[in-house]
């Protein structure tokens, strides 16, 4: 393990696009295609506190609500693109949400009484 303070944190774009640790930029973020690793193998950052959840699907909903394309456009574009976009963008979007949660020190919400 390296000292987490011995290296400057990578940019959000770098860590997101390469699927790297948001603290050291060297360890892998994923343990499979979409499965987040339990921790960074280089600096030891615990990834269990981060949860991208359904965040990537929200982006598709925003496009639909904002632009409301006609049905024929959906049929022509989304038929072949569903597979390409879902497989090609899901991993970077999930990585981006985890990296941003780390950068902004996001924690699970709590309700106080």
Backbone as CSV, one residue per row, in Angstrom:
resi,resn,N_x,N_y,N_z,CA_x,CA_y,CA_z,C_x,C_y,C_z
1,UNK,0.837,-1.190,0.000,0.000,0.000,0.000,0.880,1.251,0.000
2,UNK,0.445,2.220,-0.755,1.169,3.484,-0.766,0.526,4.430,0.230
3,UNK,1.263,5.425,0.612,0.736,6.445,1.509,-0.266,7.282,0.730
4,UNK,-1.556,7.363,1.197,-2.562,8.105,0.433,-2.246,9.579,0.287
5,UNK,-1.437,10.131,1.173,-1.114,11.555,1.103,0.107,11.838,0.238
6,UNK,0.760,10.781,-0.287,1.999,10.977,-1.034,1.765,11.321,-2.505
7,UNK,0.528,11.348,-2.937,0.236,11.603,-4.353,-0.955,12.546,-4.461
8,UNK,-0.920,13.396,-5.454,-2.024,14.311,-5.703,-3.197,13.513,-6.266
9,UNK,-4.399,13.819,-5.806,-5.589,13.122,-6.294,-5.764,13.362,-7.782
10,UNK,-6.206,12.329,-8.519,-6.415,12.485,-9.959,-7.636,13.351,-10.239
11,UNK,-7.732,13.840,-11.457,-8.912,14.619,-11.830,-10.117,13.691,-11.917
12,UNK,-11.289,14.273,-11.815,-12.528,13.501,-11.919,-12.590,12.808,-13.284
13,UNK,-12.233,13.509,-14.349,-12.280,12.929,-15.692,-11.325,11.742,-15.818
14,UNK,-10.123,11.864,-15.310,-9.134,10.788,-15.382,-9.625,9.553,-14.646
15,UNK,-10.044,9.723,-13.404,-10.500,8.585,-12.606,-11.757,7.962,-13.198
16,UNK,-12.642,8.778,-13.728,-13.887,8.275,-14.314,-13.638,7.492,-15.594
17,UNK,-12.942,8.084,-16.534,-12.760,7.454,-17.841,-11.894,6.196,-17.784
18,UNK,-10.947,6.155,-16.871,-10.083,4.980,-16.766,-10.525,4.011,-15.681
19,UNK,-11.572,4.374,-14.915,-12.045,3.491,-13.856,-11.000,3.302,-12.765
20,UNK,-10.393,4.387,-12.332,-9.312,4.339,-11.344,-9.776,4.851,-9.982
21,UNK,-8.991,4.577,-8.985,-9.270,5.026,-7.616,-9.346,6.549,-7.586
22,UNK,-10.376,7.112,-6.939,-10.488,8.573,-6.892,-9.469,9.233,-5.970
23,UNK,-8.783,8.443,-5.122,-7.781,9.033,-4.225,-6.381,8.986,-4.835
24,UNK,-5.950,7.822,-5.310,-4.572,7.715,-5.808,-4.476,7.703,-7.328
25,UNK,-5.565,7.331,-8.013,-5.555,7.292,-9.470,-4.827,6.105,-10.056
26,UNK,-4.347,5.195,-9.219,-3.589,4.049,-9.719,-4.334,2.729,-9.550
27,UNK,-5.086,2.572,-8.485,-5.818,1.336,-8.248,-7.067,1.247,-9.102
28,UNK,-7.550,0.027,-9.323,-8.753,-0.188,-10.127,-10.001,0.063,-9.289
29,UNK,-11.001,0.693,-9.896,-12.269,0.962,-9.237,-13.204,-0.233,-9.353
30,UNK,-13.090,-0.983,-10.444,-13.996,-2.098,-10.694,-13.309,-3.440,-10.479
31,UNK,-14.086,-4.411,-9.955,-13.608,-5.789,-9.793,-14.186,-6.673,-10.883
32,UNK,-15.013,-6.139,-11.729,-15.637,-6.825,-12.853,-16.097,-5.758,-13.814
33,UNK,-17.046,-6.113,-14.698,-17.500,-5.104,-15.660,-18.200,-3.942,-14.964
34,UNK,-19.116,-4.233,-14.035,-19.830,-3.170,-13.319,-19.705,-3.276,-11.807
35,UNK,-19.059,-4.298,-11.302,-18.957,-4.497,-9.855,-17.822,-3.646,-9.291
36,UNK,-18.194,-2.768,-8.351,-17.191,-1.936,-7.693,-16.349,-2.830,-6.790
37,UNK,-15.036,-2.651,-6.828,-14.132,-3.417,-5.973,-14.375,-3.048,-4.510
38,UNK,-14.032,-3.921,-3.574,-14.224,-3.586,-2.157,-13.306,-2.459,-1.684
39,UNK,-12.097,-2.386,-2.240,-11.136,-1.360,-1.830,-10.084,-1.202,-2.916
40,UNK,-9.359,-0.107,-2.869,-8.267,0.128,-3.810,-7.111,-0.800,-3.456
41,UNK,-6.574,-1.471,-4.453,-5.452,-2.369,-4.236,-4.132,-1.649,-4.051
42,UNK,-4.098,-0.339,-4.316,-2.858,0.420,-4.200,-2.812,1.234,-2.906
43,UNK,-3.844,2.054,-2.671,-3.822,2.923,-1.481,-4.737,2.449,-0.365
44,UNK,-5.597,1.460,-0.645,-6.459,0.901,0.397,-7.756,1.648,0.651
45,UNK,-8.120,2.631,-0.174,-9.368,3.370,0.026,-10.545,2.402,0.006
46,UNK,-11.382,2.450,1.027,-12.552,1.578,1.139,-13.660,2.119,0.248
47,UNK,-14.055,1.331,-0.775,-15.096,1.754,-1.703,-16.498,1.405,-1.212
48,UNK,-16.625,0.688,-0.117,-17.948,0.219,0.322,-18.887,1.362,0.705
49,UNK,-18.383,2.524,1.009,-19.254,3.644,1.395,-19.859,4.364,0.197
50,UNK,-19.416,4.029,-1.013,-19.918,4.675,-2.220,-20.980,3.816,-2.882
51,UNK,-22.030,4.447,-3.409,-23.104,3.717,-4.066,-23.636,4.540,-5.227
52,UNK,-23.371,4.080,-6.452,-23.868,4.785,-7.630,-25.342,4.491,-7.868
53,UNK,-25.825,3.357,-7.357,-27.237,3.007,-7.466,-27.758,3.098,-8.888
54,UNK,-28.901,3.744,-9.053,-29.528,3.887,-10.362,-29.192,5.212,-11.018
55,UNK,-28.172,5.869,-10.547,-27.802,7.179,-11.081,-27.656,7.241,-12.584
56,UNK,-26.961,6.273,-13.233,-26.811,6.360,-14.689,-28.138,6.351,-15.446
57,UNK,-29.153,5.656,-14.944,-30.446,5.603,-15.629,-31.162,6.954,-15.596
58,UNK,-30.852,7.768,-14.612,-31.488,9.083,-14.495,-31.136,9.960,-15.691
59,UNK,-29.929,9.823,-16.209,-29.516,10.636,-17.352,-30.403,10.372,-18.574
60,UNK,-30.779,9.115,-18.799,-31.672,8.784,-19.919,-33.044,9.421,-19.727
61,UNK,-33.533,9.424,-18.512,-34.822,10.035,-18.214,-34.780,11.547,-18.450
62,UNK,-33.694,12.175,-18.107,-33.552,13.620,-18.319,-33.634,13.954,-19.808
63,UNK,-32.975,13.153,-20.660,-33.028,13.387,-22.113,-34.467,13.288,-22.607
64,UNK,-35.193,12.274,-22.157,-36.588,12.095,-22.590,-37.457,13.275,-22.174
65,UNK,-37.348,13.698,-20.946,-38.189,14.787,-20.435,-37.819,16.117,-21.082
66,UNK,-36.537,16.363,-21.239,-36.097,17.651,-21.755,-36.364,17.815,-23.259
67,UNK,-36.143,16.775,-24.062,-36.245,16.907,-25.513,-37.520,16.309,-26.106
68,UNK,-38.138,15.343,-25.456,-39.382,14.693,-25.912,-39.399,14.406,-27.419
69,UNK,-38.480,13.597,-27.922,-38.467,13.308,-29.362,-39.671,12.477,-29.780
70,UNK,-40.103,12.563,-31.063,-41.243,11.756,-31.541,-40.884,10.261,-31.509
71,UNK,-41.921,9.412,-31.560,-41.722,7.969,-31.439,-40.859,7.381,-32.547
72,UNK,-41.003,7.883,-33.792,-40.198,7.320,-34.870,-38.711,7.564,-34.643
73,UNK,-38.372,8.680,-34.006,-36.969,8.959,-33.689,-36.461,7.934,-32.677
74,UNK,-37.296,7.621,-31.700,-36.923,6.583,-30.730,-36.645,5.258,-31.431
75,UNK,-37.521,4.857,-32.347,-37.386,3.568,-33.028,-36.114,3.500,-33.872
76,UNK,-35.832,4.564,-34.607,-34.674,4.576,-35.496,-33.355,4.643,-34.717
77,UNK,-33.322,5.487,-33.710,-32.070,5.696,-32.982,-31.844,4.648,-31.895
78,UNK,-32.851,4.435,-31.064,-32.613,3.627,-29.864,-32.568,2.123,-30.114
79,UNK,-33.184,1.664,-31.199,-33.089,0.230,-31.477,-31.648,-0.262,-31.455
80,UNK,-30.806,0.236,-32.377,-29.415,-0.224,-32.391,-28.535,0.381,-31.283
81,UNK,-28.921,1.564,-30.802,-28.064,2.244,-29.836,-28.213,1.761,-28.397
82,UNK,-29.296,1.082,-28.071,-29.512,0.641,-26.689,-28.341,-0.204,-26.201
83,UNK,-27.975,-1.171,-26.980,-26.879,-2.050,-26.584,-25.559,-1.294,-26.508
84,UNK,-25.281,-0.492,-27.523,-24.020,0.255,-27.560,-23.929,1.230,-26.383
85,UNK,-24.970,2.014,-26.180,-24.932,3.012,-25.110,-24.947,2.394,-23.723
86,UNK,-25.775,1.369,-23.536,-25.852,0.782,-22.201,-24.540,0.139,-21.803
87,UNK,-23.916,-0.580,-22.725,-22.647,-1.227,-22.394,-21.488,-0.238,-22.405
88,UNK,-21.536,0.723,-23.308,-20.433,1.667,-23.429,-20.412,2.777,-22.401
89,UNK,-21.579,3.221,-21.960,-21.627,4.356,-21.039,-21.906,3.992,-19.585
90,UNK,-22.469,2.828,-19.347,-22.851,2.489,-17.983,-21.654,2.462,-17.042
91,UNK,-20.569,1.840,-17.469,-19.385,1.747,-16.614,-18.770,3.127,-16.337
92,UNK,-18.533,3.978,-17.360,-17.980,5.301,-17.051,-18.914,6.158,-16.197
93,UNK,-20.230,6.076,-16.430,-21.151,6.863,-15.614,-21.151,6.385,-14.164
94,UNK,-21.095,5.085,-13.974,-21.044,4.544,-12.620,-19.738,4.966,-11.937
95,UNK,-18.628,4.879,-12.656,-17.345,5.314,-12.110,-17.392,6.799,-11.768
96,UNK,-17.990,7.591,-12.657,-18.088,9.032,-12.406,-18.859,9.357,-11.144
97,UNK,-19.947,8.643,-10.909,-20.720,8.895,-9.684,-19.924,8.536,-8.435
98,UNK,-19.189,7.434,-8.477,-18.374,7.039,-7.326,-17.253,8.047,-7.095
99,UNK,-16.592,8.468,-8.160,-15.503,9.436,-8.037,-16.029,10.764,-7.476
100,UNK,-17.170,11.217,-7.973,-17.742,12.474,-7.462,-18.174,12.355,-6.012
101,UNK,-18.688,11.187,-5.613,-19.037,10.986,-4.203,-17.792,11.102,-3.338
102,UNK,-16.678,10.543,-3.803,-15.431,10.653,-3.041,-14.958,12.100,-2.981
103,UNK,-14.936,12.751,-4.136,-14.421,14.125,-4.198,-15.221,15.088,-3.320
104,UNK,-16.525,14.866,-3.223,-17.381,15.770,-2.455,-17.700,15.237,-1.061
105,UNK,-17.014,14.165,-0.686,-17.168,13.554,0.642,-18.634,13.263,0.971
106,UNK,-19.344,12.715,-0.019,-20.755,12.394,0.164,-20.902,11.215,1.109
107,UNK,-21.908,11.276,1.943,-22.211,10.191,2.872,-23.671,9.871,2.780
108,UNK,-24.053,8.719,3.316,-25.449,8.322,3.320,-26.261,9.338,4.112
109,UNK,-27.414,9.717,3.568,-28.269,10.694,4.230,-28.837,10.151,5.535
110,UNK,-29.017,11.038,6.474,-29.585,10.667,7.764,-30.728,11.619,8.094
111,UNK,-31.768,11.075,8.680,-32.895,11.897,9.101,-32.773,12.127,10.608
112,UNK,-32.732,13.390,11.004,-32.651,13.680,12.436,-34.061,13.972,12.969
113,UNK,-34.310,13.505,14.153,-35.633,13.709,14.764,-35.616,14.843,15.746
